[in-house]
Amino acid sequence: MDARTRARYEARAKIVKAMAHPSRLLILDELARRNERCVCELTELIGADMSTVSKHLSLLKNAGLVDVEKRGTQIWYRLRCTCITDFFRCVESVIKRNAAEQQRILRR
């Protein structure tokens, strides 16, 4: 594999790794539904302390998935690329297909 191809796969892996936590998926879903949220709202939604939520948001920001805007004392987050919802639809279709396959196996 050449260096350019390797770099592309590493960039993809960075994004997928950033999403690889239920709380971060919840954050992305919430931002897709609500356009933007402040860190205090996300902290309440997730039910974790602000430090933990801030770490999750930092990972998402570093992967290029969210944008940040400071307004006074609050920090607001929004999706940087709304096509993430297409990816979630794809994941949901895999979940449904897997469940259907499991049901077929159980019926045998």
One Martini backbone bead per residue (centre of mass of N, CA, C, O) as a GRO file, in nm:
protein
  108
    1MET     BB    1   0.097   0.036   0.023
    2ASP     BB    2   0.069   0.352  -0.012
    3ALA     BB    3   0.090   0.651   0.152
    4ARG     BB    4  -0.177   0.772   0.053
    5THR     BB    5  -0.363   0.535   0.126
    6ARG     BB    6  -0.289   0.518   0.424
    7ALA     BB    7  -0.380   0.807   0.497
    8ARG     BB    8  -0.678   0.766   0.429
    9TYR     BB    9  -0.730   0.534   0.636
   10GLU     BB   10  -0.641   0.694   0.884
   11ALA     BB   11  -0.856   0.916   0.856
   12ARG     BB   12  -1.097   0.730   0.881
   13ALA     BB   13  -1.026   0.607   1.158
   14LYS     BB   14  -1.041   0.868   1.320
   15ILE     BB   15  -1.345   0.908   1.281
   16VAL     BB   16  -1.450   0.636   1.383
   17LYS     BB   17  -1.319   0.650   1.664
   18ALA     BB   18  -1.472   0.908   1.756
   19MET     BB   19  -1.758   0.742   1.741
   20ALA     BB   20  -1.670   0.492   1.950
   21HIS     BB   21  -1.929   0.600   2.140
   22PRO     BB   22  -2.229   0.641   2.277
   23SER     BB   23  -2.204   0.944   2.358
   24ARG     BB   24  -2.106   1.045   2.079
   25LEU     BB   25  -2.352   0.949   1.923
   26LEU     BB   26  -2.554   1.118   2.080
   27ILE     BB   27  -2.437   1.389   2.011
   28LEU     BB   28  -2.465   1.370   1.703
   29ASP     BB   29  -2.769   1.323   1.702
   30GLU     BB   30  -2.848   1.584   1.849
   31LEU     BB   31  -2.717   1.779   1.641
   32ALA     BB   32  -2.893   1.683   1.405
   33ARG     BB   33  -3.170   1.763   1.542
   34ARG     BB   34  -3.077   2.069   1.686
   35ASN     BB   35  -2.793   2.180   1.548
   36GLU     BB   36  -2.747   2.295   1.858
   37ARG     BB   37  -2.529   2.288   2.156
   38CYS     BB   38  -2.453   2.309   2.474
   39VAL     BB   39  -2.257   2.169   2.706
   40CYS     BB   40  -2.474   2.168   2.932
   41GLU     BB   41  -2.689   2.007   2.772
   42LEU     BB   42  -2.513   1.756   2.715
   43THR     BB   43  -2.459   1.682   3.007
   44GLU     BB   44  -2.755   1.625   3.079
   45LEU     BB   45  -2.818   1.415   2.860
   46ILE     BB   46  -2.585   1.207   2.942
   47GLY     BB   47  -2.502   1.209   3.262
   48ALA     BB   48  -2.235   1.370   3.293
   49ASP     BB   49  -1.967   1.526   3.338
   50MET     BB   50  -1.814   1.795   3.197
   51SER     BB   51  -1.537   1.666   3.148
   52THR     BB   52  -1.632   1.422   2.985
   53VAL     BB   53  -1.786   1.575   2.763
   54SER     BB   54  -1.545   1.747   2.671
   55LYS     BB   55  -1.379   1.507   2.569
   56HIS     BB   56  -1.574   1.413   2.357
   57LEU     BB   57  -1.583   1.684   2.200
   58SER     BB   58  -1.282   1.694   2.134
   59LEU     BB   59  -1.274   1.442   1.956
   60LEU     BB   60  -1.482   1.545   1.749
   61LYS     BB   61  -1.325   1.797   1.669
   62ASN     BB   62  -1.050   1.659   1.584
   63ALA     BB   63  -1.216   1.491   1.354
   64GLY     BB   64  -1.429   1.708   1.216
   65LEU     BB   65  -1.746   1.687   1.328
   66VAL     BB   66  -1.721   1.962   1.490
   67ASP     BB   67  -1.823   2.278   1.590
   68VAL     BB   68  -1.714   2.585   1.754
   69GLU     BB   69  -1.876   2.828   1.985
   70LYS     BB   70  -1.830   3.125   2.153
   71ARG     BB   71  -2.075   3.256   2.405
   72GLY     BB   72  -1.939   3.396   2.625
   73THR     BB   73  -1.959   3.132   2.861
   74GLN     BB   74  -2.047   2.962   2.620
   75ILE     BB   75  -2.047   2.644   2.447
   76TRP     BB   76  -2.096   2.561   2.106
   77TYR     BB   77  -2.240   2.295   1.907
   78ARG     BB   78  -2.187   2.155   1.571
   79LEU     BB   79  -2.219   2.024   1.284
   80ARG     BB   80  -2.003   2.001   1.010
   81CYS     BB   81  -2.146   1.728   0.885
   82THR     BB   82  -2.463   1.610   0.789
   83CYS     BB   83  -2.390   1.322   0.657
   84ILE     BB   84  -2.393   1.147   0.915
   85THR     BB   85  -2.691   1.050   0.883
   86ASP     BB   86  -2.629   0.849   0.657
   87PHE     BB   87  -2.453   0.666   0.826
   88PHE     BB   88  -2.669   0.595   1.038
   89ARG     BB   89  -2.861   0.459   0.838
   90CYS     BB   90  -2.666   0.236   0.764
   91VAL     BB   91  -2.632   0.115   1.044
   92GLU     BB   92  -2.932   0.049   1.087
   93SER     BB   93  -2.949  -0.154   0.849
   94VAL     BB   94  -2.753  -0.355   0.973
   95ILE     BB   95  -2.908  -0.412   1.230
   96LYS     BB   96  -3.165  -0.519   1.090
   97ARG     BB   97  -3.030  -0.747   0.932
   98ASN     BB   98  -2.916  -0.896   1.177
   99ALA     BB   99  -3.189  -0.944   1.317
  100ALA     BB  100  -3.319  -1.104   1.088
  101GLU     BB  101  -3.112  -1.332   1.087
  102GLN     BB  102  -3.160  -1.424   1.378
  103GLN     BB  103  -3.457  -1.497   1.337
  104ARG     BB  104  -3.410  -1.716   1.125
  105ILE     BB  105  -3.238  -1.899   1.306
  106LEU     BB  106  -3.454  -1.942   1.535
  107ARG     BB  107  -3.677  -2.078   1.338
  108ARG     BB  108  -3.513  -2.355   1.269
   0.00000   0.00000   0.00000
